[in-house]
Amino acid sequence: MSKFLDQMLRPEAEDVRRNLPTARYEVKRLSRAMGEPVVVELTALPYGRAQELRDMERDQEVHILLAGCGELKDEALRAKFGGATPAETVKAMLLPGEIAELSRAVERLSGYRQTTIREIKNG
């Protein structure tokens, strides 16, 4: 058996679908407005969902953000901001650049937009 197989069969090698990475991010503009940190917790996306969203043509960033942060779909937020859909609610709450940056953070948690491998040269 190869070293790779030996390593991947060890108990420490987790099924990422069961334990997706998460991280917390402060939205600076909202923190200034509220007078306290406004922090959103984002979660990586599993492979199938990430691919589905990356293939979208319209509002891709909004939908990636919504998939990575379920709290943004809360009915109370929709009622307060008057969004007919969660996507419209997010657009009413956040500036376009904030949506883009948070969406990129979800992508980074999912392994995109970063270097995740390196070549091993024999020598």
DSSP file (Angstrom, degrees, kcal/mol; ACC not computed):
  #  RESIDUE AA STRUCTURE BP1 BP2  ACC     N-H-->O    O-->H-N    N-H-->O    O-->H-N    TCO  KAPPA ALPHA  PHI   PSI    X-CA   Y-CA   Z-CA
    1    1 A M              0   0    0      0, 0.0     2,-0.0     0, 0.0     0, 0.0   0.000 360.0 360.0 360.0 143.4    0.0    0.0    0.0
    2    2 A S     >  -     0   0    0      1,-0.1     4,-2.5     4,-0.0     5,-0.2  -0.304 360.0-114.7 -75.5 161.7    1.3    3.5   -0.8
    3    3 A K  H  > S+     0   0    0      1,-0.2     4,-2.7     2,-0.2     5,-0.2   0.892 117.4  56.1 -61.7 -39.8    2.1    6.0    1.9
    4    4 A F  H  > S+     0   0    0      2,-0.2     4,-2.7     1,-0.2    -1,-0.2   0.943 109.0  45.8 -57.7 -48.8   -0.7    8.2    0.6
    5    5 A L  H  > S+     0   0    0      1,-0.2     4,-1.5     2,-0.2    -2,-0.2   0.917 111.5  52.3 -62.3 -43.1   -3.2    5.4    1.1
    6    6 A D  H  < S+     0   0    0     -4,-2.5     4,-0.3     1,-0.2    -1,-0.2   0.925 112.9  45.4 -56.6 -45.1   -1.8    4.6    4.6
    7    7 A Q  H >< S+     0   0    0     -4,-2.7     3,-1.3     1,-0.2     6,-0.3   0.924 112.0  49.7 -65.9 -45.4   -2.2    8.2    5.6
    8    8 A M  H 3< S+     0   0    0     -4,-2.7    -1,-0.2     1,-0.3    -2,-0.2   0.692 107.4  55.8 -71.7 -17.4   -5.7    8.7    4.2
    9    9 A L  T 3< S+     0   0    0     -4,-1.5    -1,-0.3    -3,-0.2    -2,-0.2   0.478  85.4 104.5 -91.5  -3.0   -6.9    5.5    6.0
   10   10 A R  S X  S-     0   0    0     -3,-1.3     3,-1.5    -4,-0.3    -3,-0.0  -0.420  85.6-113.2 -73.5 155.0   -5.8    6.8    9.4
   11   11 A P  T 3  S+     0   0    0      0, 0.0    -1,-0.1     0, 0.0    -4,-0.0   0.785 112.6  65.6 -60.1 -28.1   -8.5    8.0   11.8
   12   12 A E  T 3  S+     0   0    0     -5,-0.1     2,-1.1     1,-0.1    -4,-0.1   0.732  78.2  91.3 -68.5 -21.3   -7.2   11.6   11.6
   13   13 A A  S <  S-     0   0    0     -3,-1.5     2,-0.1    -6,-0.3    -1,-0.1  -0.648  72.2-159.7 -79.0 101.7   -8.1   11.8    7.9
   14   14 A E        -     0   0    0     -2,-1.1     2,-0.9     1,-0.1    -2,-0.1  -0.434  25.3-113.7 -85.4 154.5  -11.6   13.2    8.2
   15   15 A D    >>  -     0   0    0      1,-0.2     3,-2.1    -2,-0.1     4,-0.7  -0.804  29.0-150.0 -79.7 109.6  -14.5   13.2    5.7
   16   16 A V  T 34 S+     0   0    0     -2,-0.9     3,-0.5     1,-0.3    -1,-0.2   0.741  90.5  69.0 -61.3 -22.7  -14.7   17.0    5.1
   17   17 A R  T 34 S+     0   0    0      1,-0.2     3,-0.3     2,-0.1    -1,-0.3   0.768 102.0  46.5 -65.9 -23.1  -18.4   16.7    4.4
   18   18 A R  T <4 S+     0   0    0     -3,-2.1    -1,-0.2     1,-0.2    -2,-0.2   0.636 123.7  30.1 -91.3 -16.6  -18.9   16.0    8.1
   19   19 A N  S  < S-     0   0    0     -4,-0.7    -1,-0.2    -3,-0.5    -2,-0.1  -0.506  76.4-175.8-145.0  68.7  -16.7   18.7    9.4
   20   20 A L        -     0   0    0     -3,-0.3    90,-0.1     1,-0.1    -3,-0.1  -0.421  34.8-103.1 -70.3 140.6  -16.6   21.7    7.0
   21   21 A P        -     0   0    0      0, 0.0    23,-2.9     0, 0.0     2,-0.3  -0.290  40.0-168.6 -62.1 146.7  -14.3   24.6    8.0
   22   22 A T  E     +A   43   0A   0     21,-0.2     2,-0.3    -3,-0.1    21,-0.2  -0.921   9.0 177.4-131.2 159.4  -15.8   27.7    9.5
   23   23 A A  E     -A   42   0A   0     19,-2.1    19,-3.1    -2,-0.3     2,-0.4  -0.977  23.5-126.0-156.4 158.5  -14.5   31.1   10.3
   24   24 A R  E     -A   41   0A   0     -2,-0.3     2,-0.4    17,-0.2    17,-0.2  -0.894  23.2-170.9-112.2 140.3  -15.8   34.4   11.7
   25   25 A Y  E     -A   40   0A   0     15,-2.6    15,-3.0    -2,-0.4     2,-0.4  -0.990  16.9-135.5-133.7 137.9  -15.5   37.8   10.0
   26   26 A E  E     -A   39   0A   0     -2,-0.4     2,-0.9    13,-0.2    13,-0.2  -0.763  10.9-142.9 -90.9 136.1  -16.3   41.3   11.1
   27   27 A V     >  -     0   0    0     11,-2.6     4,-2.3    -2,-0.4    11,-0.3  -0.867  16.4-160.5 -97.0 102.5  -18.2   43.6    8.8
   28   28 A K  H  > S+     0   0    0     -2,-0.9     4,-2.5     1,-0.2     5,-0.2   0.860  83.7  51.7 -57.4 -45.0  -16.4   46.9    9.5
   29   29 A R  H  > S+     0   0    0      1,-0.2     4,-2.1     2,-0.2    -1,-0.2   0.922 113.2  45.4 -61.1 -44.2  -19.0   49.3    8.2
   30   30 A L  H  > S+     0   0    0     -3,-0.2     4,-2.4     2,-0.2     6,-0.3   0.870 110.2  54.8 -67.7 -36.0  -21.8   47.6   10.3
   31   31 A S  H  X>S+     0   0    0     -4,-2.3     4,-1.6     7,-0.2     5,-0.9   0.913 108.8  48.2 -62.4 -42.6  -19.6   47.5   13.3
   32   32 A R  H  <5S+     0   0    0     -4,-2.5    -2,-0.2     1,-0.2    -1,-0.2   0.923 113.6  47.6 -63.0 -42.5  -19.0   51.3   13.1
   33   33 A A  H  <5S+     0   0    0     -4,-2.1    -2,-0.2     1,-0.2    -1,-0.2   0.863 117.6  40.9 -66.9 -36.6  -22.8   51.8   12.7
   34   34 A M  H  <5S-     0   0    0     -4,-2.4    -1,-0.2     2,-0.3    -2,-0.2   0.640 102.2-128.2 -87.6 -16.1  -23.7   49.6   15.6
   35   35 A G  T  <5S+     0   0    0     -4,-1.6    -3,-0.2    -5,-0.2    -4,-0.1   0.655  84.6  66.8  74.8  14.2  -20.9   50.7   17.9
   36   36 A E  S   <S-     0   0    0     -5,-0.9    -2,-0.3    -6,-0.3    -1,-0.2  -0.971 100.8 -72.7-156.9 158.8  -19.9   47.1   18.5
   37   37 A P        -     0   0    0      0, 0.0     2,-0.7     0, 0.0    -9,-0.1  -0.332  36.8-156.5 -60.7 131.1  -18.4   44.3   16.4
   38   38 A V        -     0   0    0    -11,-0.3   -11,-2.6    -2,-0.1     2,-0.4  -0.948  21.1-175.6-107.3 111.4  -20.8   42.8   13.9
   39   39 A V  E     -A   26   0A   0     -2,-0.7     2,-0.4   -13,-0.2   -13,-0.2  -0.906  14.3-163.8-118.6 134.3  -19.5   39.3   13.2
   40   40 A V  E     -A   25   0A   0    -15,-3.0   -15,-2.6    -2,-0.4     2,-0.5  -0.944  14.6-139.7-115.4 137.2  -20.8   36.8   10.7
   41   41 A E  E     -A   24   0A   0     -2,-0.4     2,-0.3   -17,-0.2   -17,-0.2  -0.856  20.7-165.3 -98.6 128.1  -19.9   33.1   10.8
   42   42 A L  E     -A   23   0A   0    -19,-3.1   -19,-2.1    -2,-0.5     2,-0.4  -0.844   4.2-157.2-113.8 148.8  -19.2   31.5    7.5
   43   43 A T  E     -A   22   0A   0     25,-2.1   -21,-0.2    -2,-0.3    67,-0.1  -0.962  23.6-110.5-125.9 141.7  -19.0   27.8    6.6
   44   44 A A        -     0   0    0    -23,-2.9    63,-0.1    -2,-0.4   -24,-0.1  -0.200  35.0-119.0 -61.2 160.1  -17.3   26.1    3.7
   45   45 A L        -     0   0    0     61,-0.4    -1,-0.1    62,-0.1    23,-0.1  -0.823  21.3-115.0-104.0 143.0  -19.4   24.5    1.1
   46   46 A P     >  -     0   0    0      0, 0.0     4,-2.5     0, 0.0     5,-0.2  -0.355  39.9 -98.9 -69.8 161.6  -19.4   20.8    0.2
   47   47 A Y  H  > S+     0   0    0      1,-0.2     4,-2.5     2,-0.2     5,-0.2   0.882 118.4  47.8 -51.7 -53.1  -18.2   20.0   -3.3
   48   48 A G  H  > S+     0   0    0      1,-0.2     4,-2.2     2,-0.2    -1,-0.2   0.897 114.6  45.5 -59.9 -43.1  -21.5   19.5   -5.1
   49   49 A R  H  > S+     0   0    0     -3,-0.2     4,-2.3     2,-0.2    -1,-0.2   0.901 111.9  52.3 -68.4 -40.6  -23.0   22.7   -3.7
   50   50 A A  H  X S+     0   0    0     -4,-2.5     4,-2.3     1,-0.2    -2,-0.2   0.923 111.6  46.4 -61.0 -44.3  -19.9   24.7   -4.5
   51   51 A Q  H  X S+     0   0    0     -4,-2.5     4,-1.3    -5,-0.2    -1,-0.2   0.911 110.6  52.7 -65.4 -42.0  -19.9   23.5   -8.1
   52   52 A E  H  < S+     0   0    0     -4,-2.2     3,-0.3    -5,-0.2     4,-0.3   0.918 113.5  43.4 -58.9 -44.8  -23.6   24.2   -8.5
   53   53 A L  H >< S+     0   0    0     -4,-2.3     3,-1.2     1,-0.2    -1,-0.2   0.854 108.5  57.0 -72.7 -35.1  -23.2   27.8   -7.2
   54   54 A R  H 3< S+     0   0    0     -4,-2.3    -1,-0.2     1,-0.2    -2,-0.2   0.754 104.2  55.2 -67.9 -22.3  -20.0   28.5   -9.3
   55   55 A D  T 3< S+     0   0    0     -4,-1.3    -1,-0.2    -3,-0.3    -2,-0.2   0.533  83.8 110.9 -86.0  -7.1  -22.0   27.6  -12.4
   56   56 A M    <   -     0   0    0     -3,-1.2     4,-0.1    -4,-0.3     3,-0.1  -0.368  52.2-161.3 -68.0 146.4  -24.7   30.2  -11.7
   57   57 A E  S    S+     0   0    0      1,-0.1     2,-0.4     2,-0.1     3,-0.2   0.732  70.4  55.3 -98.2 -27.2  -24.9   33.1  -14.1
   58   58 A R  S    S-     0   0    0      1,-0.2    -1,-0.1     2,-0.1     5,-0.1  -0.916 120.3 -12.3-117.9 133.2  -26.9   35.6  -11.9
   59   59 A D  S  > S+     0   0    0     -2,-0.4     4,-2.2     1,-0.1     5,-0.2   0.810  74.4 159.8  54.6  36.1  -26.1   36.8   -8.4
   60   60 A Q  H  >  +     0   0    0      1,-0.2     4,-2.3     2,-0.2     5,-0.2   0.910  69.8  49.8 -55.0 -47.6  -23.5   34.1   -7.9
   61   61 A E  H  > S+     0   0    0      1,-0.2     4,-2.3     2,-0.2    -1,-0.2   0.902 109.8  51.0 -62.0 -41.4  -21.7   36.0   -5.1
   62   62 A V  H  > S+     0   0    0      1,-0.2     4,-2.5     2,-0.2    -1,-0.2   0.926 112.3  46.3 -60.9 -45.2  -25.0   36.5   -3.2
   63   63 A H  H  X S+     0   0    0     -4,-2.2     4,-2.1     2,-0.2    -1,-0.2   0.837 110.2  52.5 -71.5 -32.7  -25.9   32.9   -3.4
   64   64 A I  H  X S+     0   0    0     -4,-2.3     4,-1.6    -5,-0.2    -1,-0.2   0.928 111.6  47.9 -64.3 -44.1  -22.5   31.7   -2.4
   65   65 A L  H  X S+     0   0    0     -4,-2.3     4,-0.9     1,-0.2    -2,-0.2   0.931 111.4  49.5 -62.0 -46.0  -22.7   33.9    0.7
   66   66 A L  H >< S+     0   0    0     -4,-2.5     3,-0.6     1,-0.2    -1,-0.2   0.884 110.4  50.7 -61.2 -38.8  -26.2   32.7    1.5
   67   67 A A  H 3< S+     0   0    0     -4,-2.1    -1,-0.2     1,-0.2     3,-0.2   0.823 113.6  45.7 -67.8 -30.4  -25.0   29.1    1.2
   68   68 A G  H 3< S+     0   0    0     -4,-1.6   -25,-2.1     1,-0.2     2,-0.2   0.503 119.3  40.2 -90.9  -5.0  -22.1   29.8    3.5
   69   69 A C    X<  -     0   0    0     -4,-0.9     3,-1.5    -3,-0.6    -1,-0.2  -0.708  58.8-178.6-147.1  89.6  -24.2   31.7    6.1
   70   70 A G  G >  S+     0   0    0      1,-0.3     3,-2.0    -2,-0.2     4,-0.1   0.760  77.6  73.0 -60.7 -27.3  -27.6   30.3    6.9
   71   71 A E  G >  S+     0   0    0      1,-0.3     3,-1.8   -30,-0.2    -1,-0.3   0.806  84.6  67.5 -59.0 -28.7  -28.4   33.1    9.3
   72   72 A L  G <  S+     0   0    0     -3,-1.5    -1,-0.3     1,-0.3    -2,-0.2   0.618  92.4  61.2 -69.3 -10.1  -28.8   35.5    6.4
   73   73 A K  G <  S+     0   0    0     -3,-2.0    -1,-0.3    -4,-0.2    -2,-0.2   0.375  75.5 134.1 -93.0   3.5  -31.9   33.6    5.4
   74   74 A D    <>  -     0   0    0     -3,-1.8     4,-1.8     1,-0.1     3,-0.5  -0.262  59.3-135.1 -60.8 136.3  -33.7   34.4    8.7
   75   75 A E  H  > S+     0   0    0      1,-0.2     4,-2.5     2,-0.2     5,-0.2   0.826 103.2  60.5 -61.8 -33.7  -37.3   35.5    8.3
   76   76 A A  H  > S+     0   0    0      1,-0.2     4,-2.3     2,-0.2    -1,-0.2   0.883 105.0  48.7 -63.9 -37.4  -36.8   38.4   10.8
   77   77 A L  H  > S+     0   0    0     -3,-0.5     4,-2.8     2,-0.2     6,-0.3   0.914 110.3  51.1 -66.6 -42.2  -34.1   39.9    8.5
   78   78 A R  H  X>S+     0   0    0     -4,-1.8     4,-1.2     1,-0.2     5,-0.9   0.906 111.5  48.2 -61.0 -40.9  -36.4   39.5    5.5
   79   79 A A  H  <5S+     0   0    0     -4,-2.5    -2,-0.2     2,-0.2    -1,-0.2   0.921 114.5  45.3 -66.1 -43.4  -39.1   41.3    7.4
   80   80 A K  H  <5S+     0   0    0     -4,-2.3    -2,-0.2     1,-0.2    -1,-0.2   0.919 121.7  35.5 -66.8 -44.4  -36.9   44.1    8.6
   81   81 A F  H  <5S-     0   0    0     -4,-2.8    -1,-0.2    -5,-0.2    -2,-0.2   0.465 103.4-125.8 -94.7  -1.7  -35.1   44.8    5.2
   82   82 A G  T  <5 +     0   0    0     -4,-1.2     2,-0.4    -5,-0.2    -3,-0.2   0.747  48.5 161.6  70.4  24.7  -38.2   44.1    3.0
   83   83 A G      < -     0   0    0     -5,-0.9    -1,-0.2    -6,-0.3    -2,-0.1  -0.642  36.4-153.8 -81.4 132.1  -36.5   41.5    0.8
   84   84 A A  S    S+     0   0    0     -2,-0.4    -1,-0.2     1,-0.0    -2,-0.1   0.776  86.7  20.0 -70.9 -25.8  -38.9   39.3   -1.1
   85   85 A T  S  > S-     0   0    0      1,-0.1     4,-2.1    -7,-0.1     5,-0.2  -0.895  89.1-105.3-134.5 163.3  -36.1   36.6   -1.1
   86   86 A P  H  > S+     0   0    0      0, 0.0     4,-2.5     0, 0.0     5,-0.2   0.883 121.3  56.3 -56.8 -36.7  -33.1   36.0    1.0
   87   87 A A  H  > S+     0   0    0      1,-0.2     4,-1.9     2,-0.2     5,-0.1   0.918 107.7  46.7 -62.5 -43.3  -31.0   37.3   -1.9
   88   88 A E  H  > S+     0   0    0      2,-0.2     4,-1.3     1,-0.2    -1,-0.2   0.862 110.4  54.1 -66.7 -35.1  -32.8   40.6   -2.0
   89   89 A T  H  X S+     0   0    0     -4,-2.1     4,-1.5     2,-0.2     3,-0.4   0.932 107.3  49.8 -63.0 -46.3  -32.5   40.9    1.8
   90   90 A V  H  X S+     0   0    0     -4,-2.5     4,-2.6     1,-0.2     3,-0.3   0.904 108.8  52.9 -59.8 -41.6  -28.7   40.5    1.5
   91   91 A K  H  < S+     0   0    0     -4,-1.9    -1,-0.2     1,-0.2    -2,-0.2   0.793 110.2  48.5 -65.3 -27.5  -28.6   43.2   -1.2
   92   92 A A  H  < S+     0   0    0     -4,-1.3    -1,-0.2    -3,-0.4    -2,-0.2   0.740 117.3  41.6 -81.6 -24.2  -30.5   45.5    1.1
   93   93 A M  H  < S+     0   0    0     -4,-1.5     2,-0.3    -3,-0.3    -2,-0.2   0.824 114.2  43.8 -90.2 -36.6  -28.2   44.8    4.1
   94   94 A L  S  < S-     0   0    0     -4,-2.6    -1,-0.1    -5,-0.2     0, 0.0  -0.837  77.3-116.4-121.2 148.3  -24.8   44.8    2.6
   95   95 A L     >  -     0   0    0     -2,-0.3     4,-2.4     1,-0.1     3,-0.4  -0.422  38.0-107.9 -72.7 155.3  -22.8   46.8    0.1
   96   96 A P  H  > S+     0   0    0      0, 0.0     4,-2.5     0, 0.0     5,-0.2   0.883 120.5  51.1 -53.9 -40.8  -21.8   45.1   -3.1
   97   97 A G  H  > S+     0   0    0      2,-0.2     4,-2.4     1,-0.2     5,-0.2   0.852 108.7  51.1 -66.9 -33.6  -18.1   45.0   -2.0
   98   98 A E  H  > S+     0   0    0     -3,-0.4     4,-2.6     2,-0.2     5,-0.3   0.912 110.4  49.2 -68.1 -42.1  -19.1   43.5    1.3
   99   99 A I  H  X S+     0   0    0     -4,-2.4     4,-2.4     1,-0.2    -2,-0.2   0.934 113.0  47.8 -60.4 -46.1  -21.1   40.8   -0.5
  100  100 A A  H  X S+     0   0    0     -4,-2.5     4,-2.3    -5,-0.2    -2,-0.2   0.917 113.3  46.7 -62.3 -44.5  -18.1   40.1   -2.8
  101  101 A E  H  X S+     0   0    0     -4,-2.4     4,-1.8     2,-0.2    -1,-0.2   0.906 114.0  46.8 -68.0 -41.3  -15.6   39.9    0.0
  102  102 A L  H  X S+     0   0    0     -4,-2.6     4,-2.0     2,-0.2    -1,-0.2   0.886 111.5  52.5 -66.9 -37.9  -17.7   37.6    2.2
  103  103 A S  H  X S+     0   0    0     -4,-2.4     4,-2.2    -5,-0.3    -2,-0.2   0.916 108.3  50.3 -62.2 -43.3  -18.5   35.4   -0.8
  104  104 A R  H  X S+     0   0    0     -4,-2.3     4,-2.7     1,-0.2    -1,-0.2   0.862 106.9  55.7 -63.0 -34.8  -14.7   35.1   -1.5
  105  105 A A  H  X S+     0   0    0     -4,-1.8     4,-2.4     2,-0.2    -1,-0.2   0.911 107.0  49.0 -64.0 -41.6  -14.2   34.2    2.2
  106  106 A V  H  X S+     0   0    0     -4,-2.0     4,-1.5     2,-0.2   -61,-0.4   0.918 111.6  50.2 -61.7 -42.5  -16.7   31.3    1.8
  107  107 A E  H  <>S+     0   0    0     -4,-2.2     5,-2.8     2,-0.2    -2,-0.2   0.910 109.3  50.5 -63.0 -41.8  -14.8   30.3   -1.3
  108  108 A R  H ><5S+     0   0    0     -4,-2.7     3,-1.6     1,-0.2    -1,-0.2   0.913 108.7  51.8 -62.8 -41.5  -11.5   30.4    0.5
  109  109 A L  H 3<5S+     0   0    0     -4,-2.4    -1,-0.2     1,-0.3    -2,-0.2   0.824 108.1  53.7 -61.4 -29.5  -13.0   28.2    3.3
  110  110 A S  T 3<5S-     0   0    0     -4,-1.5    -1,-0.3    -5,-0.2    -2,-0.2   0.412 128.0 -99.1 -86.2   1.0  -14.1   25.8    0.6
  111  111 A G  T < 5S+     0   0    0     -3,-1.6     3,-0.4     1,-0.4    -3,-0.2   0.429  85.9 118.4  97.9  -0.1  -10.5   25.6   -0.8
  112  112 A Y      < +     0   0    0     -5,-2.8    -1,-0.4     1,-0.2    -2,-0.1  -0.521  63.1  28.6 -92.2 165.1  -10.9   28.0   -3.7
  113  113 A R  S    S+     0   0    0     -2,-0.2     2,-0.3     1,-0.1    -1,-0.2   0.767 109.1  76.6  59.4  29.3   -8.9   31.3   -4.2
  114  114 A Q  S    S-     0   0    0     -3,-0.4     2,-0.7    -7,-0.1    -1,-0.1  -0.977  90.4 -97.0-157.4 161.3   -5.9   30.0   -2.3
  115  115 A T        +     0   0    0     -2,-0.3    -3,-0.1     1,-0.1     3,-0.0  -0.763  42.4 166.3 -84.3 118.8   -3.0   27.7   -2.9
  116  116 A T        +     0   0    0     -2,-0.7     2,-0.3    -5,-0.1    -1,-0.1   0.468  59.4  41.5-113.4  -5.8   -4.0   24.3   -1.4
  117  117 A I        -     0   0    0      2,-0.0     2,-0.3     0, 0.0    -1,-0.0  -0.911  59.7-160.7-134.7 163.4   -1.3   22.1   -2.9
  118  118 A R        -     0   0    0     -2,-0.3     2,-0.3    -3,-0.0    -3,-0.0  -0.993  27.0-111.3-144.6 145.7    2.5   22.3   -3.6
  119  119 A E        -     0   0    0     -2,-0.3     2,-0.6     1,-0.0    -2,-0.0  -0.538  22.0-146.4 -76.0 137.2    4.7   20.4   -5.9
  120  120 A I        -     0   0    0     -2,-0.3     2,-0.4     0, 0.0    -1,-0.0  -0.927  16.0-154.5-103.8 115.2    7.2   18.0   -4.3
  121  121 A K        -     0   0    0     -2,-0.6     2,-0.3     1,-0.0    -2,-0.0  -0.743  14.7-124.5 -93.3 135.4   10.3   17.9   -6.5
  122  122 A N              0   0    0     -2,-0.4    -1,-0.0     1,-0.2     0, 0.0  -0.571 360.0 360.0 -72.7 136.6   12.5   14.8   -6.4
  123  123 A G              0   0    0     -2,-0.3    -1,-0.2     0, 0.0    -2,-0.0   0.441 360.0 360.0 164.5 360.0   16.0   15.8   -5.5
